[in-house]
Amino acid sequence: MNDEKKISSPDTTEQENTLTLRNLKVIFPNEAGVIRAVEGIDLDIKPGECVALVGESGCGKSMTSLAIMKLLSSPPAMIRVDELKLNGEDLTLLSEQKMQSIRGSQMSMIFQDAMTALNPVMTVGRQLDEIFMRHSNMKRKEAKEHSIKALAMVGVPSPELRYKDFPHQLSGGMRQRVLIAMAFACQPKLIIADEPTTALDVTIQAQVLELLSDMQRKHNTSLLLITHDLSIVANMADRIYVMYSGKIVETANAYELFKKPLHPYTEGLLGAIPRLSDDHHEFIQIPDSVPHPMFKPQGCYFHPRCRYATEECKCDMPPLREIAPGHCVRCFHPLSEKGEDK
């Protein structure tokens, strides 16, 4: 991995977090048992910071984002959280009506499938208009002007014409740009991007990520970027949380995590990234798959796939502990700096 990483943002420990999340749990009881989607995770995002939540499909990333936005219906979901604050405001105390006013104005979400996120029977312009009309109390004519400017800002060509288009008339990349325009419309303090480049080809992925990064820096927005691909966040994220089977298994600033991963799962994810300097021309593969959330193994959830697992790993769940300043890992036997101990 290229060690050239953007300089981390200045220390903001004295600043109030944009997002504070403590001990989030999301479960789905059913007749067959209990699906434990998210198991007690903590998350902090500073003002203007880009934080990445990384893990394979089925690790609980999207459930975490939906819980933060309070978009999970209960029932069927059972949600428990000790603390959920946005800019110091306790979201757990807010009614659904109040949350509707916050979504879009103070926090927004970019969903992974633009075709299902957008209303197929409304033009993209009208969908943008609704955001300005609801959250900024604009009249339709004024909202239309702002919508066209928003489309132009995210690089949609001929925005006056595209304003009148329906989602199916746009390419995948253009639809994703529309979602980004909608997310940034009211300049919220927090944006959650859930796999924003899914189903896009590599070239368009790069364009969308560059646009998202530029918009974040321009508006000094806090960004939670959810992805399964560590290579996507290499030059975007300030800090990274690695999630596995509903738990955070490692967290560190991005440079430190790429330079010195401590958890075997993080090592596997990094090893799966193709490199031009790789002389072996082989993909490193993590064996098997993420356990079903209803049938998780005893002990460390990763031990059936871990080549370093011991009897201790098979019996007990390791705690998340700080190995170095700001670098935490959930492992009894974390990897050393050069891997000599393994």
N, C-alpha and C positions, 0 to 999 in steps of 0.2 A: 504494500500500500504506500502510495506516495506520501511522504511525511510533510509535504507542503500543505499546511492547513491554515486557513485564515486565522488571524490573531483573535483570541477570545475577547468578548466584550469586557469592558471594565468591571471590576468587582462591584456587584450591586447588593451585597449582603445586607446593607442597611436599608435598602429600598423595600417597599411592600411588594410582595409577590403579586403578579397579575393573576396567577392561579395557584391555589393551595389545596391539595387533595390529601386526605389522611384516611388510611385504613378502609379503602373502598372494597366492598364485597358485593358480587352479583351472582345470585344462584337462581336456578329454574327448577323448582320441585315438579315432579310428575309421578305417574303411577309406578314407573320402573325404578325410580330413585331420585337422586338430586344431581343436577348438572351444575358443577362449580366452575362458572366461567371466569370470574375474577376473585382472587383470594387475598384481600388485605393489602392493596398496593398504595404507596405514597408517591406523590408527584408534585414538583414545584416548577413554576415557570416565572422567570424574572421579566420585567418590562423590556420589550425589544429583543427578547431572547428567542432563538430557535431551538426547540427541544425535540429530539426524535424518539419515538417509541417503536422499537424494532423487534420483530419476531416472526416466526412462521405463521401461516394460516392456522387458525384454531387456538392461538395462544391467548386470546382475550383482548386484543388491541381495540377492535371496533366496539366491543361491548364497553370498554373503558371510555371511549370517546362519546358514545351514546349516553352513558350514565352521567358524564360531566355536563352534557347538554340537557340532561333530564328529559330524554326522548324515549326512555324505556317505560313501557306500560307496566304497572304493578297492580294486580297480577297481569301476566304470568310471572314476571320477574320479581324477585325479592332483593331489594337493594338496601344495604347498610353502609353508612359512611360516618366517620367521626367528625370530619371537617371537609367542607367544600365551599371555598371562598373565591370570588372573583373581584379583584381590586378591593379586598377587605370586606365585601358584602357577602353575608352568609346565604348561599343559594338554597340551603336545605329548608329555610324558613319561608321561602317564597311560594305563592300560589301559582297554578298553571297560567293564569291570566297575566301575572307579573312576569313570569318566565317568557311568555310570548313577546312581551315588549323588550326583553333583554336580548333574546335571540335575534340576530340581525343588526342590532344597534351596538351592543357591547361585546357579544361573542357570536361568531359565525362558524359554519362548517362547510367544507368543500367535500362532497361525497365522491366515492370512487367511480360510480357509474353515472355519468352525466345524462345519459338517455333516460334513466329512470328518475333521476333527481329533478329534471325539468318537466314541466307540465306539457304533454304532447299536443294539447289542443289550444295552447296560448302562444302567441309570438314571444320571442325572447325579450323584445322590448317591453311588452306589457308586464312580463314577469319582473323585470327590473323596475318598472314604474311602481309596482305594488310596494316594493321595499322603501322607495323614497316617500311615497304617499303615506305609508303606515308609520314609519319611524321619524320622518322629517316634516310631516304634515304639509306636504307640497300638493298643489293642484296638479291635475294631469299634464297640463301643458309644460309647467316647470319641471315636473318629474321626467317627462320625455326628453327635455334638453339635458338633464343630468344623466339619463340613461345612455344617450348617444355619446356623451363625453366619457362615461364609464367604459363603454365598448371600445372607444378609440384608445383609452388609456391602457387597455390590456392587449392592444395590437390587432383588434378585429378590423380587417380592411372594409372600406366603404360602410362605416357604422350606420349611416342614415338608411342604407338599404338593408343591412343585416338586422336592424331594429325590427323590421317587418317580417323577418323570416321565422318559421316554426323550427323547433329543434331538429327535426328529421332532415331539414334542408341544409344543415351545417355539418361539416366534417367533425370527427371525434375531437381533434385538437381545438377547433373553434368552439365546440360545446364546452370543453373544459375551460377555455378562456372566459366564456360567459359565466360559468360558475365562479371563477375567480373574481370577475367584475361584481357579481352579486355579493360575494363574501366581503369585499372591500368597500362596498357602496357607501356604508355609513361610518367607515373608518373605525371598526370595533377595536377594542384593546386586545382581544384574543381571537385567533383563527385556528380551527382544527382542520387539518387536511388529511383525510382518510384515504390512503392509497390514491393520490390525485392523478397518477399516470397509468393506472390500470388500463389494459387493452389498447394502449397507444404504442406506435412503433418507436424505436429508439430515438430517432431524430426529433420527433414531436415531443417525446418525454423530456429531452434536454431543453427544448424551447419552453415547455410548460414550467419546468422546475426553475429555469432562469427567470422567467416572468414572476413566479411566486416569490422567489428570493428578492428580486428587485422591488416588488410591491411591498414586501415586508420591511425592507430597509427604508424605503421612501416614507412609509407611514409610521415607522418605529413600532410595528405591531408585534406582539408576542405570538409565536407560531408553534403549534404542536403538530409535528409531521409524523404521520403513522405510515409505516412501510415494512415490508418483509426483506427489503434489499438494502444492506448496509452501504453498498457503493453509491446509492442515490443520495445519502446524507453526508457523504464524505466531505464535501465542500460547502454544506449548508448549515449543519447543526453545530451549536455551541456545546450542548451536552446531549448524551444519549442514554436512554433507559432500554435495557435488553429484557424482554419479557418472554417467559416460557411457561406454558400450561397454567396461566392465570396468576403467576407470581413474577415479580421483578428479580432477576438473577444477577444483574450487574448494572451499575450506573457509574459514569465518569464523564469528564469533559471529553469532547470528541477526539482531540489529539491524543490524549492519554490512552483512550480505549483502543484506538487503532494501533498505537505504538506498542502497548503492553496489555493485551486482554488477559483477564485473570480467570474467567469462567470457561470451561471446556466448550460450552454451547456457543459462546461468543467466538472462541477460536474456530469452531466449525463454520460459523456464518462468514467469518472473514476468509477462511480457507476456500470457501465456495466462490469467492469473487475471482473472475479470470484476470490474469495480469499479463501484460506484454512481455515482462521479464521472466515469465515462467518457462524454464527450460524443459520441464517434464510434459507440458501440454496435456495436463490431466486436471479434471475437476475433482476437488475433494468433496466427498459426499458424507453427510451425517446419516448413519444407518437408521432404518425404520422411520417412524413418523411420530408426531405429537400424540400423546395418549388421549383417548376419548375423555372429555371432561366429566363423565359419569363414572369412569373406571380408571382412576389415576393410581399409579403404583404407590406402595408404601415407601417412606423415606423420601429422598430427593427424587423429584419427578423426572429428572433427566438421567438417572442412573442406568436404566435399561439401554440407553443409547451412548453411554459414556465409556470410553476405553480406559479411563482412570478410576472407575468406580471401585470402592472397597465395601466391606461388610457394613461399616458404619453408614455409608451412603444409602445402603439398601434398607436400613432400619429407621433412621432418623432424618427429619427435615433440617437441613443446615439453616442457621439464621443469616439474615443479611447484615454483614458486618463491614466496617470501614477498615480497609487494608492500608490505604494511603489517604492523605487529605482529599476529600471529595470523591474517592474511588472506593465504591462498596461492591461486595460480591457475596452471593449466596452459595458458598461451597466450603466443604470441610478441608479440602486440599487444593487451594487456588494455585493456578499456574505461577511459577516464578518468572522473573523478568525474561530469562532466556530459556526457560523450560528445563533447567538442569534437574529439578526435583522430580520430573515426570519420566 
